[in-house]
Amino acid sequence: MADLNLDIHYFDHIKTRRLVKALGPTADVYPIRLWCYAARHCPATGIFKGMSAHELETELGWDGEAGELIDMLVQLSFLRRATSFYRIHSWAQHNGHLTAFAKRASKAANARWAKQREREKNHAQASPSNARAMPQPTQPNPTNPTQPTGVQGGNAALGVGEGKGGKNGKHPPPGDLADATRQVEVQSLLARAHVNPEVVRKFMIRKDITAERINRELADIDRDAGVGDRAGVLVSRLNRRGE
C-alpha cells in the first residue's frame, strides 16, 4: 500500500495555521484530502486536468461557499492555478515516490501473472489424460469366451495361468477365470471413463465392482446433464459398497 509523505510539522506550519484561521478548526484536513486524491488519480504529476474548482471542492468534501476552499488553497500555495488545470505545489518533491511505487507494483503484478501462466502451461503439458496413461486391455479370446487373454502380457498378469495349462500345466478353477474376466472388463470400462489408473487398480480387486454396475452408474450419470466431473462422480458412486 502506498503512503503519503507528511511533514511532522504540518499541523504547526504557518500555512496550515493560516488555513485554519481562515476556514475553521477542521480546515487542516483539506490539504491532506487533496494529496490523497492526487495519489489515487494523478500520482505521477499531481495535476488535476479538466476539473473545475467546484468539482475539486466536491471531491475534498467541502460544504462551504463555492470556490472559497480552492481560492484559499491557491492563496496559501497548497495549489497552483493554471489556465486549464490545477496542480499541487511541489508534488514531485514530496510524493514523487508514489510513481515509483505504482511502477514497481505493476511490474510485480505482471511478473506474478507471467509465472502463473507458465505454471498452468507446464501443468497442462505434464498432465496427459488418464485414458492415454492407462494401459489398454486386450479383449477376451473370441475362440474361448470364458478364457480372458489378460492385460499387459496375457493371463500371467492376472495370475490365472500360462498357456493352455497354466503355470503348473493345470487349468485354473472356473472362479478364477470368471474373476479375471471381470477385472478385464472393469479395467477397460474405467479406462474409457478416464478414471485415475491407481483408482482403477483398487476397483479391479473389489469383487463387487462389475461391468454391469459400471455401465449402470454411467447411464445414470449421463442422464444428468449437469455433471461436469464424470470420472469423479463415477468413482464416488462405485465407492458406495453393497449396491
C-alpha positions in Angstrom: 0.0 0.0 0.0 1.3 3.4 -0.9 1.8 6.1 1.7 2.0 9.9 1.6 5.0 11.7 3.0 3.5 14.1 5.6 5.8 16.6 7.3 5.8 16.0 11.0 5.5 19.8 11.4 2.5 20.0 9.1 -0.1 21.0 11.7 2.2 23.7 13.1 3.3 25.1 9.8 2.4 28.7 9.2 0.4 27.8 6.0 -1.7 25.3 7.9 -2.3 27.7 10.7 -3.5 30.4 8.3 -5.8 27.9 6.6 -7.4 27.0 9.9 -7.7 30.7 10.8 -9.4 31.4 7.5 -11.8 28.4 7.1 -12.2 27.0 10.6 -10.7 24.5 13.1 -11.1 21.4 10.8 -9.7 23.1 7.7 -6.3 21.5 8.2 -7.7 18.2 6.8 -8.4 19.5 3.3 -4.8 19.6 2.1 -4.4 16.0 3.3 -7.5 15.0 1.4 -6.2 16.9 -1.6 -2.9 14.9 -1.5 -4.7 11.6 -1.1 -7.0 12.3 -4.0 -3.9 13.1 -6.2 -2.2 9.9 -5.0 -5.1 7.9 -6.3 -5.9 9.7 -9.6 -2.7 11.5 -10.7 0.2 10.2 -8.7 2.8 10.9 -11.4 2.1 14.7 -11.8 -0.2 16.0 -9.1 -2.1 17.8 -11.9 -5.9 17.9 -12.0 -6.8 18.2 -15.6 -10.3 19.1 -16.7 -11.6 19.7 -13.2 -13.3 22.9 -12.1 -12.9 24.4 -8.7 -16.3 23.3 -7.7 -15.6 19.7 -8.8 -12.4 19.6 -6.9 -14.1 21.0 -3.8 -16.7 18.3 -4.0 -14.1 15.6 -4.1 -12.5 17.1 -1.0 -15.8 17.1 0.9 -16.0 20.9 1.1 -19.5 22.1 2.0 -18.8 25.8 2.4 -19.2 28.6 -0.1 -18.3 27.5 -3.6 -14.8 28.4 -4.6 -13.7 29.6 -1.2 -11.6 26.5 -0.3 -9.8 26.4 -3.7 -9.1 30.1 -3.6 -7.6 29.7 -0.1 -5.5 26.7 -1.1 -4.2 28.6 -4.1 -3.5 31.7 -1.9 -1.5 29.7 0.6 0.4 27.8 -2.2 -1.1 24.4 -1.5 -2.3 24.6 -5.1 -1.2 26.2 -8.2 -3.8 27.5 -10.7 -3.1 27.3 -14.4 -5.3 28.2 -17.4 -7.0 24.8 -17.7 -5.9 22.9 -14.7 -4.8 22.9 -11.0 -1.6 21.3 -9.8 -0.3 20.6 -6.3 2.7 22.7 -5.2 6.0 20.7 -5.1 4.2 17.4 -5.6 7.1 15.5 -7.2 9.4 16.7 -4.4 7.2 15.5 -1.6 5.4 12.5 -3.1 7.2 11.5 -6.2 7.8 8.1 -4.7 4.2 7.2 -5.5 5.0 7.0 -9.2 7.9 4.6 -8.5 5.7 2.6 -6.2 3.0 2.3 -8.9 5.5 1.2 -11.5 7.1 -1.4 -9.1 3.6 -2.7 -8.2 2.6 -3.0 -11.8 5.9 -4.8 -12.6 5.4 -7.2 -9.7 1.8 -8.0 -10.8 2.9 -8.7 -14.3 5.6 -11.0 -13.1 3.2 -12.9 -10.9 0.7 -13.3 -13.8 3.5 -14.5 -16.1 4.6 -17.1 -13.5 1.0 -18.2 -13.1 0.5 -18.6 -16.8 3.8 -20.6 -17.1 2.7 -22.9 -14.3 -0.6 -23.6 -15.9 1.1 -24.2 -19.3 3.6 -26.6 -17.7 0.8 -28.4 -15.8 -1.2 -28.9 -19.0 1.8 -30.3 -20.8 2.8 -32.6 -18.0 -0.7 -33.9 -17.4 -1.8 -36.2 -20.3 -5.3 -37.7 -20.0 -5.8 -40.7 -17.8 -7.0 -42.5 -20.9 -3.6 -42.3 -22.5 -1.8 -43.1 -19.3 -3.8 -46.3 -18.7 -2.6 -49.5 -20.3 -5.0 -50.7 -22.9 -6.5 -54.1 -22.0 -6.9 -56.8 -24.6 -10.2 -58.2 -25.4 -11.3 -61.7 -24.2 -10.4 -64.6 -26.5 -13.2 -64.9 -29.0 -12.5 -68.6 -29.5 -13.0 -69.3 -25.8 -15.3 -66.6 -24.2 -14.6 -68.0 -20.7 -10.8 -67.7 -21.1 -9.6 -64.0 -21.0 -6.4 -63.1 -22.8 -5.4 -60.8 -19.8 -3.9 -57.4 -19.5 -0.3 -56.3 -20.1 1.2 -59.6 -21.0 -1.7 -62.1 -21.0 -3.1 -64.3 -18.3 0.1 -64.2 -16.3 -0.6 -60.5 -15.4 -3.8 -61.6 -13.7 -2.3 -64.8 -12.2 -4.7 -67.2 -14.0 -2.1 -69.5 -15.6 0.1 -69.5 -18.7 -0.8 -71.0 -22.0 -3.2 -73.9 -22.1 -2.3 -75.5 -18.8 -1.3 -72.5 -16.6 2.0 -72.4 -14.7 1.7 -76.0 -13.4 0.1 -77.4 -16.5 -3.3 -77.3 -14.9 -6.4 -75.3 -15.9 -7.3 -72.6 -13.3 -10.5 -73.0 -11.4 -13.7 -71.6 -13.0 -13.9 -69.0 -10.2 -10.5 -67.6 -11.1 -11.4 -67.3 -14.8 -14.6 -65.5 -14.0 -12.9 -63.0 -11.8 -10.1 -62.5 -14.3 -12.8 -61.7 -16.9 -14.4 -59.3 -14.5 -11.1 -57.5 -13.9 -10.5 -57.1 -17.6 -14.0 -55.7 -18.2 -13.7 -53.4 -15.2 -10.3 -52.0 -16.3 -11.5 -51.5 -19.8 -14.6 -49.6 -18.8 -12.9 -47.4 -16.2 -10.1 -46.6 -18.6 -12.5 -45.4 -21.2 -14.2 -43.3 -18.5 -10.8 -41.6 -17.7 -10.6 -42.8 -14.1 -7.2 -42.5 -12.5 -5.1 -45.7 -13.0 -4.4 -46.0 -9.3 -8.1 -46.0 -8.5 -8.7 -48.4 -11.4 -6.4 -51.0 -9.8 -8.2 -50.7 -6.5 -11.6 -51.3 -8.1 -10.2 -54.3 -10.1 -9.6 -56.0 -6.7 -13.1 -55.5 -5.4 -15.4 -58.2 -6.5 -18.5 -56.0 -6.1 -17.3 -53.8 -8.9 -18.6 -55.4 -12.2 -19.1 -54.2 -15.7 -22.8 -54.3 -15.3 -22.6 -52.0 -12.3 -20.2 -49.6 -14.0 -22.5 -49.4 -17.1 -25.5 -48.8 -14.9 -23.7 -45.9 -13.0 -22.5 -44.4 -16.2 -26.0 -44.4 -17.7 -27.4 -42.7 -14.6 -24.6 -40.1 -14.7 -25.1 -39.4 -18.4 -28.8 -38.7 -17.8 -27.8 -35.9 -15.6 -26.7 -33.1 -18.0 -25.3 -31.0 -15.1 -22.5 -33.4 -14.2 -19.1 -31.9 -15.0 -16.6 -34.3 -13.5 -17.9 -37.6 -15.0 -15.0 -39.7 -13.7 -15.1 -38.2 -10.2 -18.8 -38.8 -9.9 -18.4 -42.4 -11.1 -15.7 -43.1 -8.6 -17.9 -41.7 -5.8 -20.8 -43.9 -6.8 -18.6 -47.0 -7.0 -17.2 -46.4 -3.6 -20.7 -47.0 -2.1 -20.3 -50.6 -1.2 -23.2 -53.0 -1.2 -25.1 -51.6 -4.2 
